[in-house]
Amino acid sequence: MTGESYKNSQKNNSFFAKLASVKIGVVPLPLYMIIAVVVYFAAVYEILPADMIGGFAVIITMGILLGHLGMKIPVLKDIGGPAILALLVPSILVYFSVINETGLNAVTQLMKSSNFLYLYISILVVGSILGMNRKVLLQGFSKMFVPLILGTLASVGVGVLVGMLFGYSAKHTLFYIVVPIIGGGIGEGILPLSIGYGQVLGAAPETFVGQLIPAAVIGNIAAIICAGLLSRLGQKKPHLTGNGVLVKTKGGDGITESVTINKPVDFPLMGAGLLMACTFFILGGLGHMLLGMPGPVLMIVAAALVKSLKLMPAKMEQGAYHLYKFVSSSLTWPLMVGLGMLYIPLEDVVKTVTPSYVIVCVSVVLSMVTTGYFVGKLMKMYPVDSAIVTGCHSGLGGTGDVAILSASNRMSLMPFAQISTRLGGASTVILAIMLLKLLS
């Protein structure tokens, strides 16, 4: 080899070494490009499996990239950029038919037929509760309802007032803007509301869905941005946040028991943790059949009781907690890609949105979050974390909880967020339908 050839060879090696050092998430760029090309052409030529394999291939490939970009883009990275990109970009791609039917079918099978969203939430709820300090858990559940109730009242009052200032009637603002935002999401909020509105007003429920969804979507985006800003505030002023702990305790935050957090990962125990997550979810379903309460709420109550009464062996708690850490750190952005593709109907939002409409929606969320912050502070809770949990009441149900908590890097608050969303949303739906009936 001549000297010139040797120099060229060295330059090429240096170039490829630098290229390989660039990563998309945790995946080296050259490898990521190969994966993306394989998945893309499989979708184009309609050979992508319409099952969990194909669905995971699509959402993980997109989720890694969008989450990576969201953490790099200036300004956006400080307001929950990864969550915003992972939700909105797939929704935009579906709106403009960039994602073909093959790719969409694969994601639909994973998200809806295989119910990946509820598996994810079950793992996070069970793992975070079982890995949490008992004292913190009990204090958190006992105190969180005050900022939640006061935040709800503030959001209704402020939202209606701002709506009237922009020319909306008080009734329209309340039932078609405020209530959809705090109703608990699409499946648990918008759909029951549309059925209730239809029965009260004597119209087909389908006619209300398109009117209610835009407010919920805009409210969720506002809550994500608020969570990102609150996280930023916590970084600048650490005394305002427990970094995922809701209640201040004298002996430190105690988010996880030492026996759990200091143990090395045990993969068979993680498998047992998966079984426990599934079992608690099924138990919630059985409870719903017997008691009529929402299954996810009963799942949380059951896990909290097991933790509080020390009924679960420490080893099993360890497995559930480590599984929660794996899933929350690896599958959050991919999950939101799937949610953006299937649960964020951009077409409905585009039809309804005006600047005044957006301002009303944002005022609802800001009043909710602000109340949660100051009431939490008065109750000796960490105000940043209290505000984030209260803000989850203005999210898109489980979808919104994932997005809001991931934007603030506080997935350990999932049990409290679920209570805020489920109980707050269910109460809002029931009261709204009863009030509409009285006014009609």
C-alpha positions, 0 to 999 in steps of 0.5 A: 500500500502506497503512502497516499493510499494509507492516508486515504484509508486512515481518513476513511476509518476516521470518518466511519469511526466518527459516524459510528460515535453519533447516536440516535438515542442509544443506537449508533447512527449507521445502525439506526439508518439501516433499521429505519430503511428496513422498516420503511421498505417493509411498510412500502412493499406491504410486508410489515407484519400487522402484529406486535412485531411490526407495531413495535418496529414502527413506533420504536424506530420513530420514537427513538428519533423524535425523542432524541430530537426533542431533547436537542432542539433549543427552547423546545427541549425545555418545554417537554420537546420529546413528548410534544414531537412524539405525539404531534409529528406522527399525528401530522404524518397520519393527517397528510397520509405520509404513513401508509395503511400497512404501517398504520395497521401494524401500530393499530394492532399493537396499541388497540388489539394488544392493548399496549397502552394499558400494559404500559400503565399497569407496569408503571403503576404497580412498579412505582407503587411497590417500589415507593416508600410506604409513608410517602405513598400514604401521605401522597394519596391523603393530601393530593385531593385538596389541590385536585378539587380546588384546581378543578374549581379554579379551572372551571371558574377561570375558563368560563370567565375567559370564554365569556370575555372572548364572546363564548356563552358561559354554557358553551364554554363550560360544556364544550371547552372546559369539561372536555379538558378535565373529563379524563381523556377520550375513551374515559371522558369524551365518549361518555360525555358525547353519549350523555350529551346525546341522551340529554339533548336528543341528538346522535352522540357522534355529532358531539365527538368532533366538538369535544375532542379539540379542547381535550387535545389542546389542553393536553398540549398545554399541560405538557408544556406546563410540565416541561416548564415546571421541570425546568423550574425544579432544576433551577430551584431544587427546594421546590421539587421532590423530583418525583416525590409528592410529599415532604418528609423529615427523613428525606424523600424516600421515593424508593426503599433501599432494599429495592433501589440498591439491588442489581437487576434480576431478570427472572424477578422482572418477569415476575414483576410483569406477571404482577402488573398483569394480575393487578390490572385483571383484578381491577377488571374483576372489581369493576364488574363487582363494584362498578368503579373504573378498573384502573382506579381499583388497580391502584387501590389494590396495589396501594393496599398491598404495599401499605399492609406489607403483603408483597415479598420484598423480592417481588417488589424489587422485580416490579420496580426494576421492570417499571424502570426498564419500561419507563426509560425504554418505551415511553417515546415509542408509546407516544408515537403510537398514541399520536398516530391513533389518538390525536385526531388532527383533522378535528383540531384543525376544523375548530381551532381559533386563537381565542379558542386556544386561549380559553383552553390554555387558561383552563390548564394554567389555572389548574396547574397554578392552583396545584402549585400554591395549594401544594405549597401550603400543604407542605407538598413539593409545589412543582410535583403537586402542580404536575399531578394536578395538571394531569387532570387536564390531560388526555387520560392515560395518554395524557398522563404518560406525556405530561409525566415524561415531559417533566421526567417524573414517571414515578408520579404515575399512581397519583396522576392516574387517580387525578385523571380517573377519579377527577375525570369520572366525577367531572363527566357525571356532574357535567351530564347532571348539570346539563340535564338541569339546564336543558 
